[in-house]
């Protein structure tokens, strides 16, 4: 799941810069999703 999350979820995320300017960089959103996923512990 953690490997697929950036690919599957990145297109659903919109990053906001200051004053509501949006960026459409797939690489930025993919990195953000990966950072979030890496901080979530895997249940055992």
Order of alpha helices (4+ residues) and beta strands (2+ residues): alpha-beta-beta-alpha
